[in-house]
Amino acid sequence: MCGIAGFTHFLGNMGDKQTLKNMGDSIYHRGPDAGAEYIDDCIGLAHRRLAIIDLSEAGVQPMTSHDGRYIIVFNGEIYNYQTIRDELSKQGYPFKTHTDTEVILALYASQGEKMLAQLNGMFTFALWDTVDKTLMIARDRMGKKPLYYLQTENQFAFASEIKALLTLPNVPKDIRLDAVHDFFAYQYIPDPKTIFTHIHKLPPGHFMMVSKDEIKTEQYWDVSFAHTSNKSEKELTEELYALATEKTKDRMVSDVPLGAFLSGGIDSSGVVAMMAKNSDTQVKTCSIGFDDKKFNETEFAQVVADQYNTEHFEFTVHQNVKDNLEHIVSFFDEPFADPSLVPTYFVSELARSEVTVAIAGDGGDEVFAGYEKYTTDDIENRLRNKFPTVLRKKVFPSLANLFAKSELPIFRKAKSLFYSLSLDPAMGFYVTNSQIEDRLWSKLANQETLDKLGSYHPSGITVDTYNMADGKDHLSKILYTDMKTYLPGGILVKVDRMSMANSLEVRAPLLDKEVVEFSATLPSSLKFNNGEKKYILKETFKPVLPHDILYRKKMGFSVPLATWLRGEIKDLTQEYLFIKSDGIQQFFNMDVVKELWQQHQQSKADHSTVLWSMLMFQMWWFTYIQQPELKVLVK
């Protein structure tokens, strides 16, 4: 795993080799093993290396093709590179290294941009053609690896993280107000937006071609739910077991120590089982726990660790949050508020003390329907279909408003249900996903913010994505929506930043393109079966996991957030919300913020989600907007 950065001089002179070095230094944590730069009259490229495959100096980047025409900086892993390499060798390509990086160069020389269809892995790369003077920038199908780009009238630059772009001179830091609203609705900012007006994300499954004449973005892959398999459940389960085994084995290729994250859930436990069956040595596993038993899964992780005799390591988050939170959050270049970023950082730190590569169960929930919200949304959609549209549209909103006048939990649930039932399925799914109600947002945002936003609403992101899905049923459409929004914008950002903060590579077999494409052909009833989530995944892992792991209630990677805000991080939060308040006071009514804080402290209400989002926004603001210059984030 590595970090890449660079710029073109097509729109204006962007700097020299020292400028490139500064960009690379800002993402040193992504690749502490080596760093180098390339520059010519048209382009500059920078690379930071975390050596995983071929540890020799031959693997150092920027890397040049054997004939000197192509130059690449690459971040990620190509799992089928050996197969491609063998084929290209037969065609006469003279490989100098054993790296997957050189395979990309050779494949591009052979096929051009069509080569992306052959790559199976997690990646972003920038490849410069010194003859045609074109730059190709590409991102993997699921968005496991990040790619940001800066584009103004006289600037074009790209990097693995925004912080590298902010080291460039004269980069505008104009804030996108719609992205602020998006952040509080989703707890992340969905692709292709960022918090900055002139900085964008390259969406997953897309590539860019950059030349002096144009900048063109194209999609090269999308997941389709249009075709449903008619094979038997037994055949499909056997096929999935074979796929999970193969794709886990593919991710065990490494020239450095390798281990696994183990939460005790189905996904990570299944992956550990596959690793143990494919390993001649004892698998290393790592788990994070909490003092609060409601959030502690270590006992379940220990069951799996014992079953497969892993070398197991545990870390319990006691009083570590307050002392580390500012450092942890500083690795996010834009507001990000998934609370599980905290345990993800600590489990990455723990894993890095033992290994350089960790295999994880990420993607199981989005690919095989594992979230509790799918149950809620399924119930609501079934009810929605039982009532006439006129009744839902005309009567239910009034009932929702009636119940909204009470703060009693049962009436609030009734209000939420009637409101959701009054909506179309796509909008109903947005309400299920949203982290802030419209009523609270209208009260919280100041009048200037509301006036500038006008008719903008974050639901458009969910609704538009839902409507792009080609699935035949509601579950297929919401799984597609989460794969295109929540997965790359939330889950994978969290894992990438927190693992890279510790110079750790994380691989996810359940997000292999073949697993995702296979899952999309499964009947929805095999993913969500009469209320049972991840049905086929449980059936697949039945031979290798105990019943208590497969069928226990899902906890997720949760944290005791409400308690933290009343205890361990109370003083820190007060400082950021009411002393270092320059950021939020530009957008929000501070009297309402204080009211929410007091209600939470007095346990009159649980406002932990919005208060935590406020804290995350403020920590980001203080680091990236208020500070005169960025620090290299090395502990």
Protein Blocks (a to p, Z undefined) as FASTA:
>chain_A
ZZdddddfklocfbdfklmmmmmmmmmmmommbccddddfkbccddddddfbhpbfklpc
cdddfkomaccddedddfklmmmmmmmmmnopacfbfcfklmmmmmmmmnommlmmmpgc
ddddddddfklopacddddfkopagcdddddfkbccddfbfklmmmpghiafbdcfklmm
mmmmnopacdfbdfbfkbccddehiacdddfkbccdddfbdcdfkbccfbdfklmmmmmm
mmmmmmmmmmmgcfbdcddddehpaklmmmmmmmmmmccbdcdddddddfblklmcklmm
mmmmmmnopacdddddfklmmmmmmmmmmmpmbdcfbfklmmmmmmmmmmmmmmmbdcdf
ehjlmmnopafklmmmmmmmmmmmmpcfklmmmmmmmmmmmmmmpcbfklmmmmmmmmmm
mpcfklmmmmmmpcbdfklmmmmpcfklmmmnmmacfklmmmmmmmmpccfbfklmmmmm
mmmmmmmmmmmmmmmmmmmmnopacddfklgfklmmmmmmpcfklmmgghiahklmmmmm
mmmpcfklmmmccebjadffklmmmmmmmmmmmmmmmmmmmlmmmmmcfklmmmmmmmmm
nopaccklmmmmmmmmmmmmmmmmmpmbdcdddZZ
